[in-house]
Amino acid sequence: MKIASVAEVKSQFSAFLKASEGGPVVVTRNGRPVAVIVGVQDEDEIERLLMAYSPRLRAILERSRQQFREGHWLSEEEFWSQFEQGKPSKGPAKPRRKRA
């Protein structure tokens, strides 16, 4: 991982883009990190990066984790049955016991 100031990145942007292919480049301002330049290989990787920072997706995942912790989940069979029927769940599933 490289670390560079805004001034360095500004004056040698192409070099830091190339360096990002080998790992993230942390950009600093007044000695504090303010950005990261991350090299990407394809559009799928860009999509994964953007989704990782999506507040909406993060909220959905957190809601799902909370429902799971509370015992609200569908079995694989129930999930695929609803998926094939094209019916979204009407809310959290009923609590169920974990299988041994």
RAPELIN-V502089 format. One record per helix or strand of 3 or more residues. SS is the DSSP state (h for helix, s for strand). FROM is the first residue (numbers start at 1). LEN is the number of residues. Records with the same first field share a line. If there is no record, write none. Layout:
# RAPELIN-V502089
SS->FROM-LEN, FROM-LEN
This chain:
# RAPELIN-V502089
s->2-4, 25-5, 32-6
h->6-6, 13-7, 43-10, 55-15, 76-10
